[in-house]
Amino acid sequence: MTPVSRRNFMLGSAALAALGQRVARAGQGGSRPEFLVVCIAEGGWDPLMSFDPKSPDLAVDGPWVDFAASEYTRTYNDNQFVQLNDEHRLSVTNFFELWGDRTAVVNGLWQGSIVHEPCRIRLLTGTTQAKHPDFATRFGAWAGADNPIGSIDFSGLSYAGALSATTGRVGSRSQLKALLDPDAAYGPPAGESGRRPLYQPSTADHDRVRGVIEQRAAALRSLRGEGGANDQRLDDLMTSIERQARLRDNAQSFVGGLDLASIPALEDQVPLATNLLHKDLCRAVTLKHELDWDTHTGNMRQHANYSSFFRAVNTLLDDLHSKGLLDRTLVCVLSEMGRTPRLNAAGGKDHWTHSSQLLIGAGVKGGHTYGATDALVESMKMDLASGDPTGSAQDSRAAGELLKYDNFAAGILQHLGLDPGEVYPTVTPFTGWSEYA
Amino acid sequence: MRPTAVLFIAVTLVGASSCGRAGNDVSGSDVATSDPSDGVRSYLQPTERLLRISMALRGTRPSLDELAAVRADPGALDGLVDAYLDTPEFAATVKDLHAEIFLLRRDTFEMLPALGALFGYNQQDIYRSQVEEPLRLVEHIVMNDRPYTEIVTADYAFANDVLAKMYGMPYDSQSSEEWQLSWWSDGRPAAGLLSSAEMMRRWESNGSNFNRGRANMVAGKLLCSEFDTRDITVQGGIDVADELAVSHAVMTEETCSACHQTLDPLAGYFWGFMRVVRRDVVRDAIESNCAEWDYSDGAEPPYGPNHAPEYYCYPITQYATFAENDWEDWELRAPAYFGQPAHDLTEVGEHIAADPRFSACMARRFYGYIAQLPQKAVPFDVAAELQQVFEDSGFNAKALMRAVVLHDSFAAYATTEEQSLIEPVVGLKTVRPEQYARFIYELTGYRWITRADKPGCGSGFLNGSQCWGDVELTTSDLFGFRAMQGGVDSFIITKPQFVPTPTKLLTMDMLAHDAARYAIDHDFDAAPSAESRRLLQQVDEDTTDEAAVRQQLVWLHERILGVQAPNDDADIGLSYSLFADVQQDGGSVRDAWTVTIATLLQDPRVIFF
């Protein structure tokens, strides 16, 4: 992708303003985000390559180990001190050029684990248990009551918990298409001919089936409801029946973009996701980068990963902007863990519990880096209300507290308009980055 | 706002609903207007209980004869449970349970290549063989009433022709038995699943992880005491990328040694499984013609010392006896089982078998799987009761499973709201993808299978046969809909989902219509007699008489839903109206039966049981 120049971007914005389209940022007297995009670099990125640069004088192995000559640092906006390499990670440079002022960099998030799945659960749900819905699911369920579906997961990483009736999975190879597009249904096994599906219900058939199932669900409720868990389960069924129908009714508006039986790269997921949001088919989407970030051997692969990932992120933000959605969307660019400050014997980096995340878009006090890690790349304490680092985590006398996964998730929920106290009753939300705090 | 849960709730606390419900639109003589209740729980009718047990144990409905037997004599239930425990469907459930515990069935992960000695097989052959290897062991132990503890002590394994070639296991290729009793021949200690090649591949933990992942698997999966959910505090400048620094830290740092003083000694028994059995390593080895590595020029194999290609060509040498004590090189704690000495993995297996945490954990896991609860949510008193049954039976898994499905809590369908705070076990159960597939097959004969190959997948030497052949869509994540129906993909999605989702319903709808049509086409076109038909034994394609159609529907309702209802029942009327409406709209008789039966196959009483 040819990077969009800042000049062209500014001209584009002016043109939109001239057309009278809303370009004012949400939060400046505006409403909360209407949409949420979660974009995940799964496996653990190395923030030293980007958002949390350290000096080569320290006992850390930064990207200069690989490409000393082309590495440099730069400060954007208020205090976004970033590590760059135009030769090997140009898309990161482009990202900060184009979107840095809309971006909150969050350094020093403490995950409390160095195992992939526990870290992912903590990051996305703000808890240690997978039974809890992640914030994308919560927002989708809350904001998307009238949409065909609340949230859609392209990544396979979403935790839906008790709110599963409001979510949909696309499938590892876009299998959702086979369920919604009869022309894309899977063929017969070897040795058999004939079309599949064997029977294609008409719209009237679907309506009749739905009507009967709903009546029977109501009857089952009167027989076995009794309040509590069974009623909830039947409520979920009714919700899913409704959502199933809405998905079917709106299928043609998005299944064309799904490519059955291929694993979609993040750049392929982006137009599908923005299309879903633009057409109000859902309120939240979760996407995943297709490359493996778990660089235990050859940390050098992080350069190509960053390059690819931020190319897609730039496309995502550009797409959202061109559809008039960026001011109405919170975009969370996340990775479940960081990587060790030093290289291991295999030239790779291992898991690290201190991580960095990005928050972009509606209501974000962008152009700023919140939180910090120390010279050992360990999370520092911060003032959760401002995001200012306050001292070493090991200094009991330092003010502030460690930014943990629950503070982070609570802050996102609050930003989105939900009450974090209902989910995290004893947790202080991290709101330094939010215009709504 | 929910009241705070208190343990001492008198069982006389009764919600207004405890005496069952009446006046509903779905009747049927199996559902009395007053369900059995003890004032706290409301219980299923005997035939409903039979249906729930049949679905839980087998994934299939009870036969009409079985329903009639229990209707006539509720005491017949016990005998039917015993019969169910000896069926192939129950064996499949046993494998499903263990596949979920150990997260074995992951078709989205790389398979070993169909190259070299495995040229000519396809990816499905390899996937199926790899994941079945440990599951066949468990199936054999459970179905032959062997002590369940053999899952960690067995000195045998199971192999098919693929595995025999893959790992050099003894195998009689002349026998008609695909899966045969065999053993590992590379010197690994015999310890049931702890010796399993696929278990060690699934729980890969070599290299700088120092087998801690495998130790965590043992502690978590077998003892319900995992380490990795605890907070891990890494502070103070420990260079986690330096293996020696980590080794020192885990010995000396308080926040590290709390876990590592137990974790590392347990991990110490797995050092022999040093080979990283991955697709690319095996492929590269075969590509290099499996030549013995020439160390004379000082060059090391590309994947590191002791990972020479000759170990990775089929048959793979996964275990290295010379590496068993490599923990010493890293100055780690000596191997031990939670402070108890054990000579090798065989003795670790014996320790596990004798460890009360093992029987407690498996009692929880069995109950949790059947009751659809996380094992941590199983009430202590239930777990203790089942553990006792398990131990008293000599660790007979069928006895444990029997106790699970006959437990009072499993016979209940609801509790009072107050009771539900302390007893989360009771409630509607949701059909799992594997259960739904067996349910559909048993009723209709239909399997949702597709030829999953892409053009050209079988060409070229290095591609070998990378095709997948025929794939069952209900139980595949790579091509199909398992995780989309709430199942686990064993890789990223590791917990089942019991809330019915839109994609679950979409999947069930498509499968239900296809299966219904398949059965109808068979019944009208291929069945030589009415008795040999699967579903439509009482009507022909030209039958339009309402009474006859209703009579057929009565049979279908009982067969599919397990509910006996008279011809003029309102629910039968609902099905008949559906049948008539499709025809009125121009649909053929086959279309009408397809839609009507498909609706029954995705009825709420099928989705839930």
Interface residues (C-beta under 8 A of the other chain):
Chain A: A59 G112 S113 I114 V115 E117 P118 T128 A130 K131 I149 G156 L157 A160 G161 A162 L163 S164 A165 T167 G168 R169 G171 S172 R173 Q175 L176 L179 L180 A185 Y186 G187 P188 P189 A190 R196 P197 L198 Y199 Q200 P201 S202 A204 D205 H206 R208 V209 V212 I213 Q215 R216 A217 A218 A219 L220 S222 L223 R224 G225 E226 G227 G228 A229 N230 R233 L234 D236 L237 S240 I241 R243 Q244 L247 R248 A261 H296 T340 P341 R342 L343 N344 A345 A346 K349 D350 H351 W352 T353 H354 L376 E378 A393 Q394
Chain B: G15 S17 R21 G23 N24 D25 V26 V31 S42 T108 G207 S208 D228 T229 D231 I232 T233 V234 Q235 G236 G237 D239 V240 A241 D242 E243 P374 Y413 A414 T415 E417 S420 P424 V426 G427 L428 T430 I449 T450 R451 A452 K454 G469 D470 L473 D477 L478 F479 G480 F481 A483 M484 G486 D489 I492 I493 T494 K495 Q497 V499 P500 T501 P502 T503 K504 L505 L506 T507 D509 M510 H513 D514 A516 R517 Y518 D521 D571 L574 S575 L578 D581 V582 D585 D591 T594 V595 A598 T599 Q602 D603 P604 R605 I607 F608
